């Protein structure tokens, strides 16, 4: 479970001290967890899940990696845009768009390219 936490730290570019300050989790908890002395309580894991914007199930082995996008529809659209070499550069510049804007962007680009999408 600690490896999943470590992955989130690295992917979000934050340090444990920042997580501790933001969540109120004692810094010693992370140290003990890293050393394998104990597993944090469910309430602590929930605070981490909320902080990182991932489901609680991520920490309990039900999901391998969190998606950048919480919404599955947006994640799928984002992946399609990322995989298209003509759209990738524009999409990467707009990663933090709200769901509605991402959907509108995909529809606009599909119409521009003469594609029919649902």
C-alpha positions in Angstrom: 0.0 0.0 0.0 2.9 2.4 0.7 4.1 2.0 -2.9 0.8 3.3 -4.1 1.1 6.4 -1.9 4.7 6.9 -3.1 3.4 6.7 -6.7 0.9 9.5 -6.0 3.5 11.6 -4.4 5.7 11.4 -7.4 3.0 11.8 -9.9 1.6 14.9 -8.2 5.0 16.3 -7.4 4.4 16.8 -3.7 6.4 15.9 -0.6 5.1 14.0 2.5 5.5 17.1 4.6 3.0 18.9 2.4 0.6 16.0 2.6 0.9 15.9 6.3 0.2 19.7 6.7 -2.8 19.5 4.3 -4.4 16.4 5.8 -3.4 16.7 9.5 -1.8 13.2 9.4 1.1 13.0 11.8 4.4 12.8 9.9 5.4 9.8 12.0 2.6 7.9 10.5 4.2 8.1 7.1 7.6 7.0 8.5 6.2 4.0 10.3 4.1 3.1 7.2 7.2 3.3 5.0 9.2 1.1 7.4 6.4 -1.5 7.4 5.7 -1.1 11.1 2.0 -0.8 10.5 -0.7 0.0 8.0 -2.7 3.3 8.5 -6.3 3.2 9.6 -9.0 3.4 7.0 -9.8 7.0 8.1 -6.2 8.0 7.4 -6.3 6.3 4.0 -9.5 8.1 3.2 -7.8 11.4 4.0 -5.1 10.5 1.5 -7.6 9.4 -1.1 -9.4 12.7 -0.7 -6.2 14.7 -0.9 -5.0 13.0 -4.0 -8.4 12.8 -5.6 -8.4 9.0 -6.0 -11.0 6.5 -4.9 -10.4 4.7 -1.6 -10.3 1.4 -3.5 -7.0 2.6 -5.2 -5.2 1.9 -1.9 -6.8 -1.4 -1.3 -5.6 -3.1 -4.5 -8.8 -2.8 -6.5 -7.3 -0.4 -8.9 -3.8 -0.5 -10.3 -3.2 3.2 -11.2 -5.3 6.2 -10.6 -6.5 8.0 -13.7 -5.5 11.6 -14.2 -9.2 12.2 -14.6 -11.7 11.0 -12.1 -14.6 10.8 -14.6 -14.3 7.7 -16.8 -15.9 9.4 -19.8 -13.4 12.3 -19.7 -10.5 9.8 -19.2 -11.6 7.9 -22.3 -11.9 11.1 -24.4 -8.6 12.4 -23.1 -6.9 9.1 -24.1 -8.4 9.3 -27.6 -7.2 12.9 -28.0 -3.8 12.0 -26.6 -3.4 9.0 -29.0 -4.2 11.2 -32.0 -0.9 12.8 -33.2 -2.8 15.7 -34.8 -4.5 16.6 -31.6 -1.9 15.6 -28.9 0.0 18.9 -28.8 -3.2 21.0 -28.4 -4.6 18.6 -25.9 -1.5 18.6 -23.7 -1.6 22.3 -23.5 -5.2 22.1 -22.1 -5.0 19.3 -19.6 -6.7 21.1 -16.8 -9.9 21.9 -18.8 -13.2 21.1 -17.1 -15.1 18.0 -18.4 -17.6 20.2 -20.5 -14.7 21.9 -22.3 -12.9 18.6 -23.0 -16.1 17.2 -24.5 -16.7 20.3 -26.5 -13.1 20.3 -27.8 -13.4 16.8 -29.0 -16.7 17.5 -30.7 -15.3 20.6 -32.4 -12.2 18.8 -33.6 -14.2 15.9 -34.9 -16.5 18.2 -36.9 -13.5 20.1 -38.2 -12.1 16.8 -39.4 -15.4 15.6 -40.9 -15.8 12.8 -38.4 -19.1 11.6 -37.0 -19.1 11.0 -33.3 -21.8 10.3 -30.8 
